[in-house]
């Protein structure tokens, strides 16, 4: 990690309790992410990886501690503004009854971007991730799980986030598709300095992708490498 890099995300003593069971899902999490980092979060099932991503995107709020984005508490940032900068791609993709084309263009139309700009962004990632035109008219029921996962990832990419959060993005992809995605993400990171945090259990892709690795165990950080 370059010591001159700017820290854009910081966790300071963050814990999250399940008030029903009175158990901690995450306990005393402290680490920082610099602009342009490629960070992987690994750990056994149930260790808190997805929960950590959800905290960053304010889908859940910590019980204690502080999460800062760009040197201010994420709680002080309007949620729409925050989620335009920090985009979470969940493991279980949903198209919400839309066609693929509608799904990809929807977040950009909400930002009132001009149609040519929307089309250009979609075409760029279609090309990079080998998505054929005939997918665009399909709906959720006409796509495999892996195809839906890829569409969900592209929906995040076209938003040009400052921080992209990916939850098990290769889990439903075949090996060739997964390899293509990892290479495209590394290229995006190196070209645009897009910061990427990825939860992934596939060791091969973690080693290829990550500059830094956070290992969680039972809601606690065991290693940062």
N, C-alpha and C positions, 0 to 999 in steps of 0.2 A: 504494500500500500504506500503510495507516494505521500510523504509527510506534508507536502505543500498542497495536497488536495483539500477541498472544502467539505467539511462534514455537513451533510444535508438531513440526515435522520439520526436521532439519538434517543436511546432508551436509558432511563436512569431509575434503577430500583423498581422496575415495573412488576406488579403482581396482579393476578386475576383470580378471584375466588369464586367458586360455585356455591352460591349462598344456600342452595337447597341441601347439598351434601356437606357443606362446611369444609370443603377441600379446595386446595389451590390447584388451578389448571396451569398457571404459570407463577413462578416464585422468584422475585428479586432479579429480574432480567435487566442487564446493563450491557450495552454495546453501541457502537456507532457505525454508520455507513457513510462513506464519502462519495461525492459526485463521481460517477463513472465506475463504481464498484460492480463486480459480478460476484454476488454472494449466494452461496447455497446453504439451506437449512436442512439438516438431516437428523435422523433419530428414529427410534422405533415407533410403531403405530401407537397413537395415544400420548405421545411425548409432548404435544403442544404446538406442533409445527404450523398447522392450519390456523389455530387460535392466534398465534403470533402474527400471521399475515392479516387476519381480520382486525386486530388491534391497530395495525398501521393504517388501514383504510377506514377506521372508525365504524366498522360493522359491529364491534364490541368495544366497550370502554373499560380501562383498567380499574381495579379496586383501589390501587395505590400506585405511586410512582408517577413519572413524567415521561411523555413521548413528545419529542420536538421535531418539527419539520421546518427546515430552513430557518432555524434559530427562534422559532416560536412554538408554543404549545399547540398541538393539533386541535385541541378543544377550542382554540380562539380563531380557527380558520373556518369560514363558511363551508359547509359540507359539499356543496356543488363545486366550489373552487378547488377544494382539496381533492375531490375525486376526478377532476379533470387533469390534475397533476400526478396523482397516484392512482394507477389503474390496477385493479385486482382481477385476474382471470381465474375463476374457481375450477376445481377439479371436475365437477359435474356440470357440463355445459347445457344451457337452455336457450332456445331461440324464441321463446315466448310467443309461439304461434305465427311468427314472421317467416318470410322467405329468407334465404341466405343474404340476398342483396339488401333487403330491408333491415336485416339484423346488423349488417356491416355499416350501413349508411345512417342508421338511427342516431347514434351518439353524436355524429358529425352534424346532422340536421338540427339537433338540439342546440348545437353551438352556432347555428345559422351560418355555416360555411357555404360558399357558393358551390353549385352543383359540379362545375368542372374540377374544383379542388377535391371534392368528395370522390369523384370518379377516379382521379389521379392517384389518390391514396390507396383506394381499393385495388386498382390495377397493379400498383407497385407490389403489394403483398401477395396478390394472386400469383404474380410472376415469380416472386422469391420462393413461395411455398408450393408452387406447382398446383394451384387450385384451378380446375377447368371452368370455363364459362358456364357449362351446363349445370354446375352446382348452384348458380345464382338464383335460379327459379325454383329450387327445391325447398321443401319445408322440413321441419324437424323429423317427421316420420319417414322421410325419404333419404335420410342420412344415417350412416352407421355411427356408432359411438365415437370412433376415431375421427370421422369426418366432422362431427359436431364439435369435438374438442379442437380441431384445427380452426374451424370457423370462429369459435370463441376466442382463440388466441389472436387471430387476425383482427377481430373486433377491438381487442385491446391495443394492438399495434397501430391501427389506423388513427388512434386518438393522439399519437405522438406524446405519450406521457413522459414526465421527467423521471418517474420511478415506476417500473413495471413489476408487479407481483404475480408470480406464476405458481399455482398449486398443482404439483404433479403433472406438468404439461405434456410429458411423453408417455403417460401411463397407458393410454389407449391407442397409441400410434405404433405402426410397425417399425422395424428397425431403420429402414431407409428414410421414412418420413421423420422419425425422431432425429436422425442424424442431420437431415436437411434443416430442421427447425433449430437445433443447437448451433449449427454453423451460421444461420441467419441471425440468431440472437447475438452471437459473438461479434458478427460484422456490424450489427446495429450499435452495440456497445462501443466498439472501437471507432466507428465512423461518427456517431452522434453524441458520444459520451452519455448515452442513456443508461441510467442506473437500473440494474435488474437484480431482484431477489427471487430465488427459485427454491421451492420445496421439491425435493426429488429423492426417491428411494433407489434409483437405478445408478449404481456406483460408476459405471462406465461414463454416463453423461455428466455426472457430478464432477468427475476428474477432468473431463474435457472442458467443461463450462466454467468452473468456479476459480476465482482468484483467492477467495476466502471462504471458509466453511465454519458455520456455527453448528455444534452438535448439542441437541437437546436430549435430556433424559428425565422423565417424570416431571416435566415442567420447569426444569432448571438447566442453565447452560453448564455443560460439562467441559467443553473445549471450544476454543476459537483458534482456528489455524489459518 
